[in-house]
Amino acid sequence: MSGRRSYYAGMAAEDQVAELYGRAGRPICARRWRGASGEIDLIAREGAQVIFIEVKQSRTHALAAQHLSPGQISRILNAATEFLAGEPLGQATDVRFDVALVDGTGQIEVLENALAA
């Protein structure tokens, strides 16, 4: 897939995932939030909990999952730490890290708490 086409496919996948979370009562409070450590695709809230969401798009869910590297996970965790510094409870904030996989047909599979230790 060309760079431009991948970019737009990724943006469309993020839009679909944001809509899914919104319909589930988990409003998106930030898109493509960038800290010094890296970027978080989507950040949602469910009550007091903050949900960090990494969106991966590919032909199949399995291929999409393979695109999540250990380096990316580290950057996501570090960026989340930066984001939480601005929250009232800071690092004590209740958080969850989801990975949303979007296949070539637009089907979404959400792996809730996928980056739990």
The first five atom37 places (N, CA, C, CB, O) and aatype in JSON, in Angstrom:
{
  "aatype": [12, 15, 7, 1, 1, 15, 18, 18, 0, 7, 12, 0, 0, 6, 3, 5, 19, 0, 6, 10, 18, 7, 1, 0, 7, 1, 14, 9, 4, 0, 1, 1, 17, 1, 7, 0, 15, 7, 6, 9, 3, 10, 9, 0, 1, 6, 7, 0, 5, 19, 9, 13, 9, 6, 19, 11, 5, 15, 1, 16, 8, 0, 10, 0, 0, 5, 8, 10, 15, 14, 7, 5, 9, 15, 1, 9, 10, 2, 0, 0, 16, 6, 13, 10, 0, 7, 6, 14, 10, 7, 5, 0, 16, 3, 19, 1, 13, 3, 19, 0, 10, 19, 3, 7, 16, 7, 5, 9, 6, 19, 10, 6, 2, 0, 10, 0, 0],
  "atom_mask": [
    [1, 1, 1, 1, 1],
    [1, 1, 1, 1, 1],
    [1, 1, 1, 0, 1],
    [1, 1, 1, 1, 1],
    [1, 1, 1, 1, 1],
    [1, 1, 1, 1, 1],
    [1, 1, 1, 1, 1],
    [1, 1, 1, 1, 1],
    [1, 1, 1, 1, 1],
    [1, 1, 1, 0, 1],
    [1, 1, 1, 1, 1],
    [1, 1, 1, 1, 1],
    [1, 1, 1, 1, 1],
    [1, 1, 1, 1, 1],
    [1, 1, 1, 1, 1],
    [1, 1, 1, 1, 1],
    [1, 1, 1, 1, 1],
    [1, 1, 1, 1, 1],
    [1, 1, 1, 1, 1],
    [1, 1, 1, 1, 1],
    [1, 1, 1, 1, 1],
    [1, 1, 1, 0, 1],
    [1, 1, 1, 1, 1],
    [1, 1, 1, 1, 1],
    [1, 1, 1, 0, 1],
    [1, 1, 1, 1, 1],
    [1, 1, 1, 1, 1],
    [1, 1, 1, 1, 1],
    [1, 1, 1, 1, 1],
    [1, 1, 1, 1, 1],
    [1, 1, 1, 1, 1],
    [1, 1, 1, 1, 1],
    [1, 1, 1, 1, 1],
    [1, 1, 1, 1, 1],
    [1, 1, 1, 0, 1],
    [1, 1, 1, 1, 1],
    [1, 1, 1, 1, 1],
    [1, 1, 1, 0, 1],
    [1, 1, 1, 1, 1],
    [1, 1, 1, 1, 1],
    [1, 1, 1, 1, 1],
    [1, 1, 1, 1, 1],
    [1, 1, 1, 1, 1],
    [1, 1, 1, 1, 1],
    [1, 1, 1, 1, 1],
    [1, 1, 1, 1, 1],
    [1, 1, 1, 0, 1],
    [1, 1, 1, 1, 1],
    [1, 1, 1, 1, 1],
    [1, 1, 1, 1, 1],
    [1, 1, 1, 1, 1],
    [1, 1, 1, 1, 1],
    [1, 1, 1, 1, 1],
    [1, 1, 1, 1, 1],
    [1, 1, 1, 1, 1],
    [1, 1, 1, 1, 1],
    [1, 1, 1, 1, 1],
    [1, 1, 1, 1, 1],
    [1, 1, 1, 1, 1],
    [1, 1, 1, 1, 1],
    [1, 1, 1, 1, 1],
    [1, 1, 1, 1, 1],
    [1, 1, 1, 1, 1],
    [1, 1, 1, 1, 1],
    [1, 1, 1, 1, 1],
    [1, 1, 1, 1, 1],
    [1, 1, 1, 1, 1],
    [1, 1, 1, 1, 1],
    [1, 1, 1, 1, 1],
    [1, 1, 1, 1, 1],
    [1, 1, 1, 0, 1],
    [1, 1, 1, 1, 1],
    [1, 1, 1, 1, 1],
    [1, 1, 1, 1, 1],
    [1, 1, 1, 1, 1],
    [1, 1, 1, 1, 1],
    [1, 1, 1, 1, 1],
    [1, 1, 1, 1, 1],
    [1, 1, 1, 1, 1],
    [1, 1, 1, 1, 1],
    [1, 1, 1, 1, 1],
    [1, 1, 1, 1, 1],
    [1, 1, 1, 1, 1],
    [1, 1, 1, 1, 1],
    [1, 1, 1, 1, 1],
    [1, 1, 1, 0, 1],
    [1, 1, 1, 1, 1],
    [1, 1, 1, 1, 1],
    [1, 1, 1, 1, 1],
    [1, 1, 1, 0, 1],
    [1, 1, 1, 1, 1],
    [1, 1, 1, 1, 1],
    [1, 1, 1, 1, 1],
    [1, 1, 1, 1, 1],
    [1, 1, 1, 1, 1],
    [1, 1, 1, 1, 1],
    [1, 1, 1, 1, 1],
    [1, 1, 1, 1, 1],
    [1, 1, 1, 1, 1],
    [1, 1, 1, 1, 1],
    [1, 1, 1, 1, 1],
    [1, 1, 1, 1, 1],
    [1, 1, 1, 1, 1],
    [1, 1, 1, 0, 1],
    [1, 1, 1, 1, 1],
    [1, 1, 1, 0, 1],
    [1, 1, 1, 1, 1],
    [1, 1, 1, 1, 1],
    [1, 1, 1, 1, 1],
    [1, 1, 1, 1, 1],
    [1, 1, 1, 1, 1],
    [1, 1, 1, 1, 1],
    [1, 1, 1, 1, 1],
    [1, 1, 1, 1, 1],
    [1, 1, 1, 1, 1],
    [1, 1, 1, 1, 1],
    [1, 1, 1, 1, 1]
  ],
  "atom_positions": [
    [[0.85, -1.17, 0.0], [0.0, 0.0, 0.0], [0.9, 1.23, 0.0], [-0.97, 0.0, 1.23], [1.89, 1.28, 0.74]],
    [[0.58, 2.21, -0.81], [1.39, 3.43, -0.87], [1.29, 4.2, 0.43], [0.97, 4.31, -2.05], [0.35, 4.02, 1.2]],
    [[2.27, 5.08, 0.67], [2.29, 5.86, 1.9], [1.03, 6.69, 2.09], [0.0, 0.0, 0.0], [0.45, 6.7, 3.17]],
    [[0.62, 7.38, 1.05], [-0.58, 8.23, 1.15], [-1.83, 7.39, 1.37], [-0.74, 9.09, -0.12], [-2.7, 7.75, 2.17]],
    [[-1.92, 6.29, 0.65], [-3.09, 5.42, 0.8], [-3.13, 4.81, 2.21], [-3.07, 4.3, -0.26], [-4.21, 4.71, 2.8]],
    [[-1.99, 4.42, 2.74], [-1.91, 3.89, 4.1], [-2.35, 4.94, 5.12], [-0.48, 3.4, 4.42], [-3.08, 4.64, 6.07]],
    [[-1.89, 6.18, 4.9], [-2.24, 7.26, 5.81], [-3.76, 7.44, 5.86], [-1.57, 8.58, 5.37], [-4.34, 7.51, 6.95]],
    [[-4.4, 7.5, 4.69], [-5.85, 7.71, 4.66], [-6.62, 6.5, 5.18], [-6.29, 8.04, 3.24], [-7.66, 6.65, 5.82]],
    [[-6.11, 5.31, 4.92], [-6.75, 4.1, 5.47], [-6.66, 4.12, 6.99], [-6.09, 2.82, 4.9], [-7.61, 3.75, 7.68]],
    [[-5.51, 4.54, 7.51], [-5.34, 4.63, 8.96], [-6.26, 5.67, 9.57], [0.0, 0.0, 0.0], [-6.84, 5.44, 10.63]],
    [[-6.4, 6.81, 8.92], [-7.3, 7.86, 9.41], [-8.75, 7.37, 9.41], [-7.17, 9.13, 8.54], [-9.48, 7.6, 10.37]],
    [[-9.15, 6.68, 8.34], [-10.51, 6.14, 8.26], [-10.74, 5.11, 9.37], [-10.77, 5.51, 6.88], [-11.81, 5.07, 9.98]],
    [[-9.74, 4.28, 9.62], [-9.86, 3.27, 10.68], [-10.01, 3.95, 12.04], [-8.62, 2.32, 10.69], [-10.82, 3.53, 12.86]],
    [[-9.23, 5.0, 12.28], [-9.34, 5.74, 13.55], [-10.73, 6.35, 13.7], [-8.28, 6.85, 13.63], [-11.3, 6.32, 14.79]],
    [[-11.27, 6.89, 12.61], [-12.62, 7.47, 12.65], [-13.65, 6.4, 13.01], [-12.97, 8.12, 11.29], [-14.55, 6.64, 13.81]],
    [[-13.52, 5.22, 12.41], [-14.46, 4.12, 12.69], [-14.38, 3.7, 14.16], [-14.17, 2.92, 11.78], [-15.41, 3.49, 14.81]],
    [[-13.17, 3.59, 14.67], [-12.98, 3.17, 16.06], [-13.52, 4.24, 17.01], [-11.48, 2.88, 16.36], [-14.16, 3.92, 18.01]],
    [[-13.25, 5.51, 16.7], [-13.76, 6.61, 17.53], [-15.29, 6.57, 17.59], [-13.28, 7.97, 16.99], [-15.88, 6.78, 18.64]],
    [[-15.91, 6.31, 16.45], [-17.37, 6.22, 16.4], [-17.87, 5.05, 17.24], [-17.84, 6.06, 14.95], [-18.87, 5.19, 17.96]],
    [[-17.19, 3.92, 17.17], [-17.57, 2.74, 17.95], [-17.52, 3.05, 19.45], [-16.64, 1.55, 17.62], [-18.45, 2.72, 20.19]],
    [[-16.44, 3.66, 19.9], [-16.31, 4.01, 21.33], [-17.37, 5.02, 21.73], [-14.9, 4.56, 21.63], [-17.96, 4.91, 22.81]],
    [[-17.62, 6.01, 20.88], [-18.64, 7.01, 21.19], [-20.02, 6.4, 21.35], [0.0, 0.0, 0.0], [-20.76, 6.75, 22.26]],
    [[-20.36, 5.47, 20.45], [-21.66, 4.79, 20.54], [-21.77, 3.97, 21.81], [-21.88, 3.9, 19.31], [-22.87, 3.75, 22.31]],
    [[-20.63, 3.5, 22.34], [-20.62, 2.7, 23.56], [-20.58, 3.58, 24.81], [-19.43, 1.74, 23.56], [-20.44, 3.07, 25.92]],
    [[-20.7, 4.9, 24.64], [-20.7, 5.79, 25.79], [-19.32, 6.11, 26.33], [0.0, 0.0, 0.0], [-19.17, 6.51, 27.48]],
    [[-18.32, 5.92, 25.49], [-16.93, 6.21, 25.87], [-16.41, 7.31, 24.94], [-16.02, 4.92, 25.79], [-15.75, 7.02, 23.94]],
    [[-16.71, 8.57, 25.27], [-16.35, 9.65, 24.36], [-14.84, 9.81, 24.17], [-16.92, 10.95, 24.87], [-14.05, 9.62, 25.1]],
    [[-14.47, 10.14, 22.96], [-13.07, 10.4, 22.63], [-12.73, 11.81, 23.09], [-12.8, 10.22, 21.08], [-13.4, 12.77, 22.72]],
    [[-11.68, 11.94, 23.9], [-11.28, 13.26, 24.4], [-10.03, 13.77, 23.69], [-11.03, 13.22, 25.91], [-9.7, 14.95, 23.79]],
    [[-9.33, 12.9, 22.97], [-8.15, 13.34, 22.21], [-7.91, 12.38, 21.05], [-6.89, 13.41, 23.13], [-8.11, 11.17, 21.17]],
    [[-7.49, 12.96, 19.93], [-7.11, 12.19, 18.74], [-5.67, 12.54, 18.41], [-8.06, 12.48, 17.53], [-5.27, 13.7, 18.39]],
    [[-4.91, 11.52, 18.14], [-3.49, 11.69, 17.78], [-2.77, 12.6, 18.77], [-3.38, 12.27, 16.35], [-2.07, 13.53, 18.39]],
    [[-2.98, 12.29, 20.05], [-2.33, 13.08, 21.11], [-0.83, 12.82, 21.06], [-2.91, 12.73, 22.52], [-0.38, 11.67, 21.05]],
    [[-0.06, 13.9, 21.02], [1.39, 13.76, 20.9], [2.08, 14.33, 22.11], [1.89, 14.44, 19.63], [1.86, 15.47, 22.5]],
    [[2.94, 13.49, 22.69], [3.83, 13.92, 23.76], [5.27, 13.83, 23.27], [0.0, 0.0, 0.0], [5.51, 13.49, 22.11]],
    [[6.2, 14.13, 24.12], [7.61, 14.05, 23.74], [8.02, 12.63, 23.39], [8.5, 14.59, 24.87], [8.93, 12.42, 22.58]],
    [[7.36, 11.63, 23.99], [7.71, 10.23, 23.8], [7.08, 9.6, 22.56], [7.31, 9.44, 24.99], [7.58, 8.6, 22.05]],
    [[5.98, 10.18, 22.09], [5.3, 9.57, 20.96], [3.85, 9.98, 20.91], [0.0, 0.0, 0.0], [3.42, 10.91, 21.59]],
    [[3.1, 9.26, 20.08], [1.71, 9.6, 19.81], [0.78, 8.48, 20.26], [1.52, 9.88, 18.32], [1.12, 7.3, 20.19]],
    [[-0.4, 8.89, 20.72], [-1.46, 7.95, 21.05], [-2.6, 8.22, 20.08], [-1.92, 8.08, 22.56], [-3.05, 9.36, 19.97]],
    [[-3.07, 7.2, 19.38], [-4.07, 7.39, 18.34], [-5.35, 8.03, 18.88], [-4.41, 6.06, 17.68], [-5.78, 9.07, 18.4]],
    [[-5.94, 7.39, 19.89], [-7.19, 7.87, 20.47], [-7.13, 7.75, 21.98], [-8.4, 7.08, 19.9], [-6.54, 6.82, 22.53]],
    [[-7.76, 8.7, 22.65], [-7.9, 8.63, 24.11], [-9.38, 8.84, 24.41], [-6.98, 9.69, 24.85], [-9.97, 9.84, 24.0]],
    [[-9.96, 7.9, 25.14], [-11.38, 7.96, 25.48], [-11.53, 7.99, 26.99], [-12.16, 6.75, 24.87], [-10.58, 7.74, 27.73]],
    [[-12.73, 8.29, 27.42], [-13.04, 8.27, 28.85], [-14.28, 7.42, 29.09], [-13.25, 9.71, 29.39], [-15.24, 7.44, 28.32]],
    [[-14.22, 6.68, 30.17], [-15.39, 5.94, 30.64], [-15.47, 6.22, 32.12], [-15.29, 4.38, 30.33], [-14.79, 5.58, 32.93]],
    [[-16.31, 7.17, 32.47], [-16.35, 7.64, 33.85], [-15.01, 8.28, 34.18], [0.0, 0.0, 0.0], [-14.54, 9.15, 33.45]],
    [[-14.39, 7.85, 35.27], [-13.09, 8.4, 35.68], [-11.92, 7.68, 34.99], [-12.93, 8.29, 37.19], [-10.78, 8.12, 35.09]],
    [[-12.21, 6.6, 34.29], [-11.15, 5.83, 33.63], [-10.74, 6.48, 32.31], [-11.61, 4.39, 33.4], [-11.58, 6.96, 31.55]],
    [[-9.43, 6.47, 32.05], [-8.89, 6.93, 30.77], [-8.51, 5.7, 29.96], [-7.65, 7.89, 30.98], [-7.84, 4.8, 30.46]],
    [[-8.95, 5.66, 28.71], [-8.66, 4.52, 27.83], [-7.77, 5.01, 26.7], [-9.98, 3.89, 27.26], [-8.16, 5.86, 25.91]],
    [[-6.57, 4.46, 26.64], [-5.62, 4.76, 25.57], [-5.84, 3.7, 24.49], [-4.11, 4.79, 26.09], [-5.83, 2.5, 24.78]],
    [[-6.03, 4.14, 23.25], [-6.39, 3.22, 22.17], [-5.39, 3.32, 21.03], [-7.82, 3.5, 21.67], [-5.2, 4.39, 20.45]],
    [[-4.76, 2.21, 20.71], [-3.89, 2.12, 19.54], [-4.71, 1.45, 18.44], [-2.56, 1.32, 19.85], [-5.26, 0.37, 18.65]],
    [[-4.78, 2.09, 17.28], [-5.55, 1.56, 16.15], [-4.58, 0.99, 15.12], [-6.46, 2.67, 15.51], [-3.63, 1.66, 14.72]],
    [[-4.83, -0.24, 14.71], [-4.02, -0.88, 13.68], [-4.94, -1.37, 12.58], [-3.17, -2.06, 14.27], [-5.95, -2.02, 12.84]],
    [[-4.59, -1.04, 11.34], [-5.42, -1.38, 10.19], [-4.59, -2.18, 9.2], [-6.01, -0.11, 9.52], [-3.46, -1.82, 8.88]],
    [[-5.18, -3.29, 8.71], [-4.54, -4.09, 7.67], [-5.61, -4.95, 7.01], [-3.38, -4.97, 8.26], [-6.79, -4.87, 7.35]],
    [[-5.18, -5.76, 6.08], [-6.12, -6.61, 5.35], [-6.9, -7.54, 6.27], [-5.38, -7.43, 4.31], [-8.1, -7.76, 6.06]],
    [[-6.23, -8.08, 7.29], [-6.89, -8.96, 8.26], [-6.55, -8.46, 9.67], [-6.44, -10.46, 8.08], [-5.6, -7.7, 9.87]],
    [[-7.34, -8.9, 10.64], [-7.06, -8.54, 12.03], [-5.7, -9.09, 12.47], [-8.17, -9.08, 12.96], [-4.96, -8.42, 13.19]],
    [[-5.38, -10.29, 12.04], [-4.09, -10.9, 12.42], [-2.93, -10.08, 11.89], [-4.0, -12.35, 11.91], [-1.95, -9.84, 12.6]],
    [[-3.02, -9.65, 10.64], [-1.95, -8.81, 10.07], [-1.87, -7.47, 10.79], [-2.18, -8.6, 8.56], [-0.78, -6.96, 11.03]],
    [[-3.02, -6.9, 11.12], [-3.04, -5.62, 11.83], [-2.33, -5.77, 13.18], [-4.5, -5.13, 12.04], [-1.55, -4.9, 13.58]],
    [[-2.59, -6.87, 13.88], [-1.97, -7.09, 15.19], [-0.45, -7.21, 15.07], [-2.55, -8.35, 15.85], [0.28, -6.79, 15.96]],
    [[0.01, -7.78, 13.97], [1.45, -7.95, 13.77], [2.17, -6.62, 13.59], [1.7, -8.84, 12.57], [3.4, -6.55, 13.74]],
    [[1.43, -5.56, 13.27], [2.04, -4.24, 13.06], [2.37, -3.53, 14.37], [1.12, -3.38, 12.24], [2.99, -2.46, 14.36]],
    [[1.96, -4.09, 15.5], [2.25, -3.47, 16.79], [3.57, -4.02, 17.33], [1.09, -3.74, 17.81], [3.66, -5.17, 17.74]],
    [[4.59, -3.17, 17.31], [5.93, -3.6, 17.7], [6.21, -3.3, 19.17], [6.98, -2.92, 16.82], [5.55, -2.45, 19.76]],
    [[7.18, -3.99, 19.75], [7.58, -3.68, 21.13], [7.99, -2.21, 21.31], [8.73, -4.58, 21.56], [7.71, -1.61, 22.34]],
    [[8.66, -1.64, 20.3], [9.04, -0.24, 20.37], [7.84, 0.69, 20.43], [0.0, 0.0, 0.0], [7.84, 1.67, 21.17]],
    [[6.82, 0.37, 19.63], [5.59, 1.16, 19.65], [4.9, 1.07, 21.0], [4.63, 0.7, 18.54], [4.42, 2.07, 21.54]],
    [[4.85, -0.13, 21.55], [4.23, -0.31, 22.86], [4.94, 0.55, 23.9], [4.26, -1.8, 23.28], [4.29, 1.2, 24.72]],
    [[6.24, 0.55, 23.87], [7.02, 1.36, 24.81], [6.71, 2.84, 24.65], [8.52, 1.12, 24.61], [6.53, 3.55, 25.64]],
    [[6.64, 3.31, 23.41], [6.33, 4.72, 23.16], [4.92, 5.07, 23.63], [6.48, 5.05, 21.66], [4.7, 6.15, 24.18]],
    [[3.97, 4.16, 23.41], [2.59, 4.4, 23.85], [2.55, 4.52, 25.37], [1.65, 3.25, 23.38], [1.91, 5.43, 25.91]],
    [[3.21, 3.6, 26.06], [3.22, 3.63, 27.53], [3.87, 4.91, 28.05], [3.96, 2.4, 28.09], [3.38, 5.51, 29.01]],
    [[4.97, 5.33, 27.43], [5.64, 6.56, 27.86], [4.78, 7.79, 27.57], [7.0, 6.69, 27.16], [4.71, 8.7, 28.39]],
    [[4.13, 7.82, 26.41], [3.26, 8.95, 26.07], [2.07, 9.0, 27.03], [2.77, 8.85, 24.61], [1.63, 10.08, 27.42]],
    [[1.55, 7.84, 27.39], [0.43, 7.79, 28.33], [0.85, 8.37, 29.69], [-0.07, 6.33, 28.51], [0.07, 9.08, 30.33]],
    [[2.06, 8.08, 30.11], [2.57, 8.64, 31.36], [2.59, 10.16, 31.28], [3.99, 8.1, 31.66], [2.22, 10.85, 32.24]],
    [[3.01, 10.69, 30.13], [3.0, 12.14, 29.93], [1.58, 12.7, 29.99], [3.66, 12.5, 28.57], [1.34, 13.73, 30.63]],
    [[0.65, 12.04, 29.33], [-0.74, 12.5, 29.32], [-1.3, 12.53, 30.74], [-1.61, 11.59, 28.43], [-1.97, 13.48, 31.13]],
    [[-1.01, 11.49, 31.51], [-1.56, 11.39, 32.87], [-1.02, 12.47, 33.8], [-1.24, 10.03, 33.45], [-1.65, 12.78, 34.81]],
    [[0.1, 13.05, 33.46], [0.64, 14.13, 34.28], [-0.33, 15.31, 34.32], [2.0, 14.59, 33.74], [-0.3, 16.09, 35.27]],
    [[-1.18, 15.45, 33.32], [-2.16, 16.52, 33.28], [-3.51, 16.16, 33.87], [0.0, 0.0, 0.0], [-4.42, 16.99, 33.88]],
    [[-3.66, 14.94, 34.36], [-4.92, 14.5, 34.95], [-4.94, 14.82, 36.45], [-5.12, 12.97, 34.73], [-3.89, 14.84, 37.09]],
    [[-6.13, 15.08, 37.01], [-6.22, 15.42, 38.44], [-5.56, 14.4, 39.36], [-7.67, 15.58, 38.82], [-4.93, 14.78, 40.35]],
    [[-5.69, 13.12, 39.07], [-5.09, 12.07, 39.91], [-3.71, 11.64, 39.42], [-6.0, 10.86, 39.96], [-3.09, 10.75, 40.0]],
    [[-3.24, 12.26, 38.35], [-1.91, 11.94, 37.81], [-1.77, 10.46, 37.52], [0.0, 0.0, 0.0], [-2.65, 9.85, 36.9]],
    [[-0.67, 9.88, 37.96], [-0.37, 8.47, 37.69], [-1.31, 7.51, 38.42], [1.05, 8.16, 38.08], [-1.33, 6.32, 38.13]],
    [[-2.09, 8.03, 39.37], [-3.05, 7.19, 40.11], [-4.37, 7.06, 39.35], [-3.3, 7.77, 41.51], [-5.29, 6.38, 39.82]],
    [[-4.48, 7.69, 38.19], [-5.69, 7.61, 37.37], [-5.91, 6.17, 36.93], [-5.58, 8.54, 36.13], [-4.97, 5.46, 36.57]],
    [[-7.17, 5.73, 36.96], [-7.54, 4.4, 36.46], [-7.4, 4.42, 34.94], [-9.01, 4.01, 36.9], [-8.03, 5.24, 34.27]],
    [[-6.59, 3.52, 34.38], [-6.35, 3.51, 32.94], [-6.51, 2.11, 32.35], [-4.95, 4.03, 32.64], [-6.49, 1.09, 33.05]],
    [[-6.69, 2.11, 31.04], [-6.75, 0.87, 30.29], [-6.11, 1.14, 28.94], [-8.23, 0.34, 30.13], [-6.22, 2.25, 28.4]],
    [[-5.44, 0.15, 28.39], [-4.81, 0.25, 27.08], [-5.47, -0.75, 26.14], [-3.26, 0.0, 27.16], [-5.31, -1.96, 26.3]],
    [[-6.21, -0.24, 25.17], [-6.88, -1.1, 24.2], [-6.14, -1.05, 22.87], [-8.37, -0.67, 24.02], [-5.5, -0.06, 22.53]],
    [[-6.25, -2.14, 22.13], [-5.78, -2.16, 20.75], [-7.0, -2.47, 19.89], [-4.61, -3.23, 20.53], [-7.69, -3.47, 20.11]],
    [[-7.26, -1.61, 18.92], [-8.39, -1.79, 18.01], [-7.84, -2.21, 16.65], [-9.26, -0.49, 17.9], [-7.09, -1.47, 16.01]],
    [[-8.24, -3.39, 16.21], [-7.78, -3.93, 14.93], [-8.9, -3.74, 13.9], [-7.39, -5.44, 15.07], [-10.04, -4.11, 14.15]],
    [[-8.55, -3.18, 12.76], [-9.53, -2.93, 11.71], [-9.07, -3.65, 10.45], [-9.72, -1.39, 11.45], [-7.96, -3.43, 9.97]],
    [[-9.94, -4.53, 9.92], [-9.54, -5.28, 8.73], [-9.96, -4.54, 7.46], [-10.15, -6.68, 8.75], [-10.56, -3.47, 7.52]],
    [[-9.63, -5.12, 6.32], [-9.88, -4.49, 5.03], [-11.35, -4.27, 4.71], [0.0, 0.0, 0.0], [-11.67, -3.48, 3.82]],
    [[-12.24, -4.94, 5.42], [-13.68, -4.74, 5.19], [-14.28, -3.75, 6.18], [-14.42, -6.08, 5.29], [-15.47, -3.45, 6.13]],
    [[-13.43, -3.24, 7.08], [-13.91, -2.27, 8.07], [-14.4, -2.89, 9.37], [0.0, 0.0, 0.0], [-14.9, -2.18, 10.25]],
    [[-14.27, -4.22, 9.49], [-14.67, -4.87, 10.73], [-13.66, -4.53, 11.83], [-14.78, -6.42, 10.54], [-12.45, -4.52, 11.59]],
    [[-14.16, -4.25, 13.02], [-13.31, -3.85, 14.13], [-13.31, -4.92, 15.21], [-13.77, -2.5, 14.71], [-14.37, -5.43, 15.6]],
    [[-12.12, -5.25, 15.68], [-11.97, -6.14, 16.83], [-11.19, -5.36, 17.88], [-11.23, -7.5, 16.44], [-10.05, -4.97, 17.65]],
    [[-11.82, -5.13, 19.04], [-11.17, -4.39, 20.12], [-10.64, -5.38, 21.13], [-12.16, -3.39, 20.78], [-11.37, -6.22, 21.66]],
    [[-9.34, -5.27, 21.41], [-8.7, -6.08, 22.44], [-8.57, -5.17, 23.66], [-7.3, -6.65, 21.97], [-7.62, -4.39, 23.78]],
    [[-9.54, -5.3, 24.57], [-9.54, -4.44, 25.75], [-8.4, -4.83, 26.69], [-10.89, -4.52, 26.49], [-8.11, -6.01, 26.89]],
    [[-7.77, -3.81, 27.23], [-6.67, -4.0, 28.19], [-5.56, -4.88, 27.61], [-7.19, -4.63, 29.48], [-4.96, -5.69, 28.31]],
    [[-5.31, -4.7, 26.33], [-4.36, -5.55, 25.6], [-2.92, -5.37, 26.06], [-4.45, -5.27, 24.13], [-2.1, -6.27, 25.88]],
    [[-2.59, -4.23, 26.64], [-1.21, -3.98, 27.05], [-1.03, -4.1, 28.55], [-0.78, -2.61, 26.6], [-0.09, -3.55, 29.11]],
    [[-1.93, -4.83, 29.2], [-1.82, -5.02, 30.66], [-0.59, -5.86, 30.96], [-3.09, -5.7, 31.24], [-0.24, -6.79, 30.22]],
    [[0.06, -5.53, 32.06], [1.27, -6.25, 32.45], [0.94, -7.62, 32.99], [2.06, -5.47, 33.49], [1.84, -8.37, 33.36]]
  ]
}
